Amino acid sequence: MTKREQEILGYIKDNPFVSQAEIAEKANITRSSVAVHITNLMKKGLLQGRAYVLSNNSYVVAIGAANIEILGIPEKKLSRNGNNDGLVRQTVGGICRNISENLKRLDIDVELISAFSDDHYGNLLMDSCKNFNISISSSLFVPNNKSGISVCVAEETEESHYMVTDTSIYERITPDYIMSRADVIRGAKAIVVDANLRQDTIEYIASAFSAPIFVDPVSVEKCKKLENVLGKIYAIKPNKAEAEVLTGMEIKKYKDLRLAASTLLDKGVKQLFISLGSGGVFYASEQSCGRVPSIVDTVINASGAGDAFLAGVVYAHLNRFNIKHAAQIGSAASKISLSSPETVNKDMSGDLVNSVLIKAF
């Protein structure tokens, strides 16, 4: 392998979806020269596929929201009819963007397929992805549109919160658009989807691709989009209210959790993780079920904890851990997220997750 080939391979290792034009700019050579070097690397077996995926390299595709999140944390109990003093913070977020960043911090390559506009918020979101080496080269760019945004008001530092979101831009991610990105998605070891997407888009993803699909239902209303695809979902992470909608039953006791799990497993779901807030998480598969107790001792910001949990579950799957260990890893990642004012804790790492696991379990 030549020195130039080593240089180009290094750029691709940093971002498996980097374009030839971007490589040319970094290497200060022409795009046609980059194409020749990439062809030679493919002939030598060091690269494979149109997306320049490294041989034996694993990556995840996340398809869904990248939002600006505005979080309000009141100093005292919320007053409905008055001015509530507290902290207001703006941060980059969105379920799939958050999951993507968590995965990158766990040393897993990610291709994020979302929708970005050219407004101020869109530029902030795109810059954040570039800063964390999250590839967005397969994302949709919608000029003169509103970027995704959510406004969240927490109840002091408790887990419960109120959220309003504007996710209309994701209506532009159609089945046809996903079809145009099929080569990238087919190469993924796992696909993450959130229910901010259109129902027909979710159904197309579930039917068109064979990689295991991990789903965040998002909300009680949006989880209804999943009714027709439960049999094609590998893992899903609803909260109790969302699980009640998905199963059509009320969940009050532990036996209800087991019955709800049986209902979803019978429909084809392979792994289920029902978040129970301070009650921990209930997990179930055909092989086992149980509950991992909450290990949270500090809640600074509850926004993003579920995203960290699902990233932990994907991380566990890629490392071939069993479902109980996946629930524990997700819980550890969630604990780390809850201790940060940001939607993704900057300290998130595999080493930190392992340290939390050792202490908690």
SETORNU-906712 format. One record per residue (C-alpha): residue number from 1; x, y, z. Coordinates in Angstrom, 1 decimal, decimal comma. Layout:
BEGIN
PT|NUM|X|Y|Z
...
END
This chain:
BEGIN
PT|1|0,0|0,0|0,0
PT|2|1,4|3,4|-1,0
PT|3|1,8|6,4|1,3
PT|4|-1,1|8,2|-0,5
PT|5|-3,3|5,1|-0,2
PT|6|-2,6|5,0|3,5
PT|7|-3,5|8,6|3,8
PT|8|-6,8|8,1|2,0
PT|9|-7,6|5,0|4,0
PT|10|-7,1|7,0|7,1
PT|11|-9,7|9,6|6,0
PT|12|-12,2|6,7|5,3
PT|13|-11,5|5,1|8,6
PT|14|-12,5|8,4|10,3
PT|15|-15,7|8,6|8,2
PT|16|-16,6|5,6|6,0
PT|17|-19,1|7,8|4,1
PT|18|-16,7|10,6|3,3
PT|19|-17,1|11,8|-0,4
PT|20|-14,4|11,7|-3,0
PT|21|-14,6|15,5|-3,2
PT|22|-14,0|15,8|0,6
PT|23|-11,0|13,4|0,4
PT|24|-9,6|15,4|-2,5
PT|25|-9,8|18,6|-0,5
PT|26|-8,2|17,0|2,6
PT|27|-5,4|15,4|0,6
PT|28|-4,9|18,4|-1,7
PT|29|-5,2|16,3|-4,9
PT|30|-7,8|16,1|-7,7
PT|31|-11,0|14,1|-7,3
PT|32|-10,1|11,9|-10,3
PT|33|-6,8|10,9|-8,4
PT|34|-8,9|10,0|-5,4
PT|35|-11,1|7,8|-7,5
PT|36|-8,0|5,9|-8,8
PT|37|-6,6|5,4|-5,3
PT|38|-10,0|4,1|-4,1
PT|39|-10,2|1,7|-7,0
PT|40|-6,7|0,4|-6,1
PT|41|-7,7|0,0|-2,5
PT|42|-10,8|-2,0|-3,5
PT|43|-8,7|-4,2|-5,8
PT|44|-6,4|-4,9|-2,8
PT|45|-9,4|-5,9|-0,7
PT|46|-9,0|-3,0|1,8
PT|47|-12,4|-1,4|0,8
PT|48|-15,7|-2,8|-0,3
PT|49|-18,8|-1,3|-1,8
PT|50|-19,9|2,0|-3,2
PT|51|-20,0|3,7|0,2
PT|52|-16,3|2,9|0,7
PT|53|-17,0|0,7|3,7
PT|54|-13,9|-0,7|5,3
PT|55|-13,6|-4,5|5,1
PT|56|-14,9|-6,0|8,3
PT|57|-16,1|-2,6|9,4
PT|58|-19,4|-2,4|11,3
PT|59|-21,6|0,6|11,1
PT|60|-25,1|1,6|12,1
PT|61|-27,7|3,6|10,2
PT|62|-29,9|5,8|12,2
PT|63|-33,0|7,2|10,4
PT|64|-35,0|9,9|12,2
PT|65|-35,0|13,2|14,0
PT|66|-32,2|15,7|14,5
PT|67|-33,7|18,6|16,4
PT|68|-32,7|21,7|18,3
PT|69|-33,9|21,1|21,9
PT|70|-34,8|24,0|24,2
PT|71|-34,9|22,8|27,8
PT|72|-36,4|24,7|30,7
PT|73|-35,6|23,6|34,3
PT|74|-37,6|25,5|36,9
PT|75|-35,9|26,3|40,3
PT|76|-39,1|25,4|42,1
PT|77|-42,3|23,4|41,5
PT|78|-43,9|24,7|38,3
PT|79|-46,6|27,3|38,7
PT|80|-49,2|27,1|35,9
PT|81|-50,2|30,8|36,0
PT|82|-47,0|32,6|36,7
PT|83|-43,4|33,2|35,6
PT|84|-41,2|30,3|36,6
PT|85|-37,6|31,3|37,2
PT|86|-35,0|28,7|36,3
PT|87|-32,5|27,6|33,7
PT|88|-33,2|27,7|30,0
PT|89|-30,8|25,8|27,8
PT|90|-30,5|25,3|24,1
PT|91|-28,8|22,2|22,8
PT|92|-28,5|20,0|19,7
PT|93|-30,7|16,9|20,0
PT|94|-33,3|14,8|18,3
PT|95|-33,7|11,1|19,0
PT|96|-31,7|9,6|16,2
PT|97|-29,1|12,4|16,3
PT|98|-28,6|11,7|20,1
PT|99|-28,4|8,0|19,5
PT|100|-25,9|8,6|16,8
PT|101|-23,7|10,7|19,0
PT|102|-23,9|8,2|21,9
PT|103|-22,9|5,4|19,5
PT|104|-19,9|7,5|18,2
PT|105|-18,8|8,1|21,8
PT|106|-19,0|4,3|22,2
PT|107|-16,7|3,9|19,1
PT|108|-19,3|2,8|16,7
PT|109|-19,5|4,3|13,2
PT|110|-22,9|5,8|12,3
PT|111|-24,6|7,1|9,2
PT|112|-27,4|9,5|10,2
PT|113|-30,3|9,9|7,7
PT|114|-32,3|12,9|8,8
PT|115|-33,7|16,1|7,3
PT|116|-31,9|19,4|7,6
PT|117|-32,8|22,9|6,5
PT|118|-30,5|25,8|5,7
PT|119|-31,8|27,9|8,6
PT|120|-29,7|28,8|11,7
PT|121|-30,8|25,7|13,6
PT|122|-30,2|23,5|10,6
PT|123|-26,6|24,8|10,4
PT|124|-26,1|24,2|14,1
PT|125|-27,3|20,6|13,8
PT|126|-25,2|19,8|10,7
PT|127|-22,1|21,4|12,4
PT|128|-22,7|19,2|15,5
PT|129|-22,7|16,1|13,4
PT|130|-19,5|17,0|11,6
PT|131|-17,9|17,8|15,0
PT|132|-18,7|14,3|16,2
PT|133|-17,7|12,6|12,9
PT|134|-21,3|11,6|12,4
PT|135|-21,8|11,2|8,7
PT|136|-24,9|13,0|7,2
PT|137|-23,9|12,5|3,6
PT|138|-27,1|10,4|3,1
PT|139|-29,4|12,9|4,8
PT|140|-32,0|15,1|3,1
PT|141|-31,3|18,8|2,8
PT|142|-34,5|21,0|2,5
PT|143|-33,7|24,7|1,9
PT|144|-36,2|27,3|3,0
PT|145|-37,8|25,1|5,6
PT|146|-38,0|24,9|9,4
PT|147|-35,6|22,6|11,1
PT|148|-36,9|20,2|13,7
PT|149|-37,3|21,7|17,1
PT|150|-38,5|20,6|20,5
PT|151|-39,3|22,6|23,6
PT|152|-39,1|20,7|26,9
PT|153|-40,0|21,9|30,4
PT|154|-38,9|19,7|33,2
PT|155|-40,5|19,5|36,7
PT|156|-37,6|20,7|38,8
PT|157|-35,0|18,0|38,4
PT|158|-37,5|15,1|38,3
PT|159|-37,8|12,6|35,4
PT|160|-41,2|13,8|34,3
PT|161|-41,4|16,7|31,8
PT|162|-43,6|18,4|29,2
PT|163|-42,5|18,5|25,6
PT|164|-43,8|20,2|22,4
PT|165|-42,1|19,3|19,1
PT|166|-42,2|20,5|15,5
PT|167|-41,1|17,6|13,4
PT|168|-42,9|18,5|10,1
PT|169|-39,6|18,5|8,2
PT|170|-39,4|14,7|8,5
PT|171|-42,5|14,3|6,4
PT|172|-40,0|14,9|3,5
PT|173|-38,2|11,6|4,2
PT|174|-40,4|9,5|2,0
PT|175|-40,2|5,8|1,0
PT|176|-38,7|7,0|-2,4
PT|177|-36,0|8,9|-0,6
PT|178|-35,1|5,9|1,6
PT|179|-35,0|3,8|-1,6
PT|180|-32,4|6,2|-3,0
PT|181|-30,2|5,5|0,0
PT|182|-30,7|1,8|-0,1
PT|183|-27,0|0,9|-0,8
PT|184|-25,9|2,6|2,4
PT|185|-28,7|1,1|4,5
PT|186|-28,1|-2,4|3,2
PT|187|-24,5|-2,3|4,4
PT|188|-25,5|-1,5|8,1
PT|189|-25,2|-4,0|10,9
PT|190|-28,2|-2,4|12,6
PT|191|-30,8|0,1|11,7
PT|192|-32,2|2,6|14,3
PT|193|-35,6|4,2|13,6
PT|194|-37,7|6,7|15,5
PT|195|-41,4|7,2|15,0
PT|196|-41,0|10,8|14,0
PT|197|-40,9|9,4|10,5
PT|198|-43,9|9,0|8,3
PT|199|-45,8|5,7|8,8
PT|200|-45,3|4,6|5,2
PT|201|-41,6|5,3|5,5
PT|202|-41,3|3,2|8,6
PT|203|-43,2|0,4|6,9
PT|204|-41,0|0,6|3,8
PT|205|-37,8|0,4|5,9
PT|206|-39,2|-2,6|7,8
PT|207|-40,0|-4,4|4,6
PT|208|-37,0|-3,5|2,5
PT|209|-34,0|-4,2|4,7
PT|210|-32,8|-7,3|6,5
PT|211|-30,6|-5,8|9,2
PT|212|-32,0|-5,8|12,8
PT|213|-34,2|-2,8|13,4
PT|214|-34,2|-1,0|16,7
PT|215|-37,1|1,4|17,3
PT|216|-37,9|4,3|19,6
PT|217|-41,7|4,8|19,6
PT|218|-41,3|8,5|20,6
PT|219|-44,7|9,0|22,2
PT|220|-48,1|7,5|22,8
PT|221|-49,5|9,1|19,6
PT|222|-46,6|8,4|17,3
PT|223|-46,1|4,7|18,4
PT|224|-49,4|4,0|16,6
PT|225|-47,4|4,2|13,4
PT|226|-45,7|0,9|14,4
PT|227|-48,8|-1,3|14,5
PT|228|-48,2|-2,9|11,1
PT|229|-44,4|-3,5|11,5
PT|230|-44,1|-5,1|14,9
PT|231|-43,4|-8,4|13,3
PT|232|-40,3|-7,0|11,6
PT|233|-38,8|-5,1|14,6
PT|234|-35,9|-6,6|16,3
PT|235|-35,9|-4,5|19,4
PT|236|-38,2|-1,8|20,7
PT|237|-38,0|0,5|23,8
PT|238|-41,4|1,9|24,8
PT|239|-42,3|3,4|28,1
PT|240|-45,2|1,9|30,0
PT|241|-47,8|4,2|28,4
PT|242|-46,5|3,4|24,9
PT|243|-46,5|-0,3|25,7
PT|244|-50,1|-0,1|26,7
PT|245|-51,0|1,4|23,3
PT|246|-48,9|-1,2|21,4
PT|247|-50,6|-4,1|23,3
PT|248|-54,0|-2,6|23,9
PT|249|-53,9|-3,5|27,6
PT|250|-53,4|-1,7|30,9
PT|251|-50,2|-2,3|32,8
PT|252|-50,4|-2,0|36,5
PT|253|-48,5|-5,0|38,0
PT|254|-45,5|-7,1|37,2
PT|255|-47,7|-9,8|35,8
PT|256|-49,1|-7,2|33,4
PT|257|-45,6|-6,5|32,1
PT|258|-45,1|-10,2|31,4
PT|259|-48,4|-10,4|29,6
PT|260|-47,6|-7,3|27,6
PT|261|-44,3|-8,8|26,7
PT|262|-45,9|-12,0|25,5
PT|263|-48,3|-10,0|23,3
PT|264|-45,4|-8,2|21,6
PT|265|-43,2|-11,2|21,3
PT|266|-46,1|-13,1|19,7
PT|267|-46,4|-10,4|17,2
PT|268|-42,7|-10,9|16,2
PT|269|-40,7|-8,5|18,3
PT|270|-37,4|-10,2|19,3
PT|271|-36,4|-7,9|22,2
PT|272|-38,5|-5,7|24,3
PT|273|-37,3|-3,0|26,8
PT|274|-40,1|-1,2|28,7
PT|275|-38,8|1,8|30,6
PT|276|-40,4|2,2|34,0
PT|277|-38,8|5,5|35,2
PT|278|-37,7|5,1|38,8
PT|279|-38,8|1,5|38,6
PT|280|-36,0|0,6|36,2
PT|281|-36,5|-1,3|33,0
PT|282|-38,4|-4,5|32,2
PT|283|-36,8|-6,7|29,4
PT|284|-38,1|-9,7|27,6
PT|285|-37,2|-12,0|24,7
PT|286|-38,2|-15,6|23,9
PT|287|-35,3|-16,8|26,0
PT|288|-35,7|-14,7|29,2
PT|289|-37,4|-11,8|30,9
PT|290|-36,8|-9,8|34,0
PT|291|-36,4|-6,4|35,5
PT|292|-33,2|-4,3|35,9
PT|293|-33,7|-1,9|38,9
PT|294|-33,0|1,8|38,5
PT|295|-29,4|2,7|39,2
PT|296|-30,0|6,5|38,9
PT|297|-28,9|8,6|41,9
PT|298|-28,7|12,1|40,2
PT|299|-31,1|13,6|37,6
PT|300|-29,8|16,8|36,1
PT|301|-31,5|16,5|32,7
PT|302|-33,9|13,7|31,8
PT|303|-34,0|14,7|28,1
PT|304|-31,9|12,2|26,2
PT|305|-31,8|9,4|28,7
PT|306|-33,9|7,1|26,6
PT|307|-31,8|7,8|23,6
PT|308|-28,7|6,8|25,6
PT|309|-30,5|3,6|26,7
PT|310|-31,3|2,6|23,1
PT|311|-27,7|3,4|22,0
PT|312|-26,5|1,0|24,8
PT|313|-28,9|-1,7|23,5
PT|314|-27,5|-1,4|20,0
PT|315|-23,9|-1,4|21,4
PT|316|-24,8|-4,6|23,3
PT|317|-26,2|-6,2|20,2
PT|318|-23,1|-5,5|18,1
PT|319|-21,0|-7,0|20,8
PT|320|-23,4|-10,1|21,0
PT|321|-24,4|-9,6|24,6
PT|322|-27,5|-11,3|25,9
PT|323|-30,7|-9,3|26,6
PT|324|-30,2|-9,0|30,3
PT|325|-26,7|-7,5|29,8
PT|326|-28,2|-5,3|27,1
PT|327|-30,7|-3,9|29,6
PT|328|-27,9|-3,3|32,1
PT|329|-25,7|-1,6|29,5
PT|330|-28,7|0,6|28,5
PT|331|-29,3|1,4|32,1
PT|332|-25,7|2,4|32,6
PT|333|-25,7|4,6|29,5
PT|334|-29,0|6,2|30,7
PT|335|-27,5|6,9|34,1
PT|336|-24,6|8,6|32,5
PT|337|-26,9|10,7|30,4
PT|338|-29,1|11,8|33,3
PT|339|-26,0|13,2|35,1
PT|340|-25,3|15,8|32,4
PT|341|-27,1|19,0|31,5
PT|342|-26,6|18,2|27,9
PT|343|-28,8|15,8|25,9
PT|344|-25,7|13,6|25,4
PT|345|-23,1|13,4|28,1
PT|346|-19,7|14,5|26,7
PT|347|-18,1|11,9|29,0
PT|348|-20,0|9,0|27,5
PT|349|-17,6|6,1|26,6
PT|350|-17,3|2,4|26,7
PT|351|-14,9|2,6|29,6
PT|352|-17,3|4,8|31,6
PT|353|-20,2|2,4|30,8
PT|354|-18,2|-0,5|32,1
PT|355|-17,2|1,4|35,2
PT|356|-20,9|2,1|36,0
PT|357|-21,8|-1,6|35,3
PT|358|-19,2|-2,8|37,7
PT|359|-20,4|-0,6|40,5
PT|360|-24,1|-1,1|39,9
PT|361|-24,4|-4,8|39,0
END
